[in-house]
Amino acid sequence: MEPVTRRDPRDLDLDKRIARLTAWVVGTDQGRPCSVGDLIAAAGDNPRTVARSILRSDGGKAELTNILFKARLDGEACPDAAALAARIVNGAIDPQSIDGFAADRSGLALILIPSAIAGLGLAGGLSPYLAVLIIGAGWYLGWRVLRRHNEPHHHDPG
């Protein structure tokens, strides 16, 4: 009988998380966007190796804080390296953690609340045409919020 092995949850989608971490734009340097991967490479390290270490270790946020603290973008230091590092690591691990939860809740609320109001209105004698209009408007706005949130975008540090 072979031993039962469990995959470390930190390895799930590790390549995608590494890609998100190294692609995270932290600012500009001489007019060009500068990502976490660029900062790591400028320090003379392999971005994938360092990103893997950041994502797989308990001290990953501190390691990224150190990188951000040493970095100079357009001659300026990172104003709050620890907070930015936490936001970047959390966003690389779970893109929904940045602001996705609020956007998802807002989108779902825009879909569900008008539907509930229309349902109660129908029970109270509201015109079915008006109920469909209310539900349709809620669905349209809700899906726009959800779709806009899920489009790829660059992250800015502020």
C-alpha positions in Angstrom: 0.0 0.0 0.0 1.3 3.4 -0.9 1.4 6.2 1.6 -1.3 8.9 1.3 0.3 12.2 0.4 -1.4 15.5 0.5 -0.5 18.4 -1.7 0.6 21.5 0.1 -2.2 24.1 -0.5 0.5 26.7 -1.1 1.3 24.8 -4.3 -2.2 25.1 -5.8 -2.0 27.3 -8.9 1.5 28.3 -7.9 2.5 29.2 -11.5 -0.4 31.5 -11.8 0.3 33.1 -8.5 4.0 33.6 -9.4 2.9 35.2 -12.7 0.5 37.6 -10.8 3.2 38.5 -8.3 6.0 39.2 -10.8 3.6 41.1 -13.1 2.3 43.4 -10.3 3.1 47.0 -11.4 4.3 48.9 -8.4 5.0 52.2 -10.2 7.0 53.8 -13.0 10.7 54.3 -13.4 11.8 56.8 -16.1 8.3 56.7 -17.6 8.0 53.0 -18.0 5.9 50.7 -15.7 8.0 48.7 -13.2 6.7 45.4 -11.8 7.7 43.3 -8.8 9.6 41.0 -11.3 11.5 44.0 -12.6 12.6 45.0 -9.0 13.7 41.4 -8.3 15.7 41.2 -11.6 17.3 44.6 -10.9 18.6 43.2 -7.6 20.3 40.5 -9.6 17.9 37.6 -8.6 15.7 35.3 -10.6 12.2 36.7 -10.4 10.5 33.2 -10.5 12.7 31.8 -7.8 12.2 34.7 -5.5 8.5 34.9 -6.2 8.2 31.2 -5.4 10.0 31.8 -2.1 7.7 34.7 -1.2 4.6 32.7 -1.9 5.7 29.5 -0.3 7.3 30.8 2.9 5.7 32.2 6.0 8.2 35.2 5.8 7.2 36.0 2.2 5.6 39.3 3.0 8.7 40.4 5.0 10.9 39.3 2.0 8.8 41.4 -0.4 8.7 44.3 2.1 12.5 44.2 2.0 12.6 44.3 -1.8 10.1 47.2 -1.9 12.0 49.1 0.9 15.2 48.9 -1.1 13.7 49.8 -4.4 13.7 53.4 -5.9 11.2 54.3 -8.5 11.8 57.6 -10.2 14.2 58.3 -7.3 11.6 57.9 -4.6 11.3 55.2 -1.9 8.2 53.2 -1.4 6.1 55.1 1.2 4.7 52.1 3.0 6.5 49.0 1.9 5.0 46.7 4.4 1.4 47.6 3.6 2.1 47.4 -0.2 3.8 44.0 0.2 0.9 42.6 2.1 -1.5 43.9 -0.5 0.6 42.4 -3.4 1.1 39.0 -1.7 -2.6 38.8 -0.8 -3.6 39.8 -4.4 -1.2 37.3 -5.9 -2.5 34.5 -3.8 -6.2 35.4 -4.2 -7.0 38.2 -6.8 -10.5 38.5 -5.2 -8.9 39.6 -1.9 -7.9 43.0 -3.2 -11.3 44.5 -3.8 -13.1 41.6 -5.4 -15.2 40.7 -2.4 -16.8 44.2 -2.3 -17.3 44.2 -6.1 -18.8 40.7 -6.0 -21.2 41.7 -3.2 -22.2 44.9 -5.0 -22.8 43.1 -8.3 -24.8 40.3 -6.7 -26.8 42.8 -4.6 -27.7 44.7 -7.8 -28.9 41.4 -9.3 -30.8 40.0 -6.3 -32.3 43.0 -4.6 -34.3 44.3 -7.6 -35.5 40.8 -8.2 -36.8 40.5 -4.7 -38.4 43.9 -4.9 -40.1 43.0 -8.2 -41.3 39.7 -6.7 -42.8 41.4 -3.7 -44.3 44.0 -6.1 -45.9 41.3 -8.2 -47.5 39.8 -5.1 -48.9 43.3 -4.3 -50.3 43.9 -7.7 -47.4 45.5 -9.6 -47.6 45.3 -13.4 -45.6 42.3 -14.8 -44.1 44.6 -17.4 -42.7 47.0 -14.7 -41.5 44.0 -12.7 -39.5 42.7 -15.8 -38.1 46.2 -16.3 -36.9 46.3 -12.6 -35.4 42.9 -12.8 -33.8 43.6 -16.2 -32.2 46.8 -14.9 -30.8 45.1 -11.8 -29.3 42.2 -13.9 -27.8 44.6 -16.4 -26.2 46.8 -13.8 -25.1 43.8 -11.6 -23.4 42.0 -14.5 -21.7 45.2 -15.6 -20.2 45.6 -12.1 -19.1 41.9 -12.0 -17.7 42.0 -15.5 -15.8 45.2 -15.0 -14.2 43.8 -11.8 -13.1 40.6 -13.6 -11.4 42.3 -16.5 -7.6 42.2 -16.4 -6.1 45.4 -15.1 -2.8 46.8 -13.7 -2.6 47.3 -10.0 -1.3 50.6 -8.8 0.3 51.0 -5.4 -2.2 53.6 -4.1 
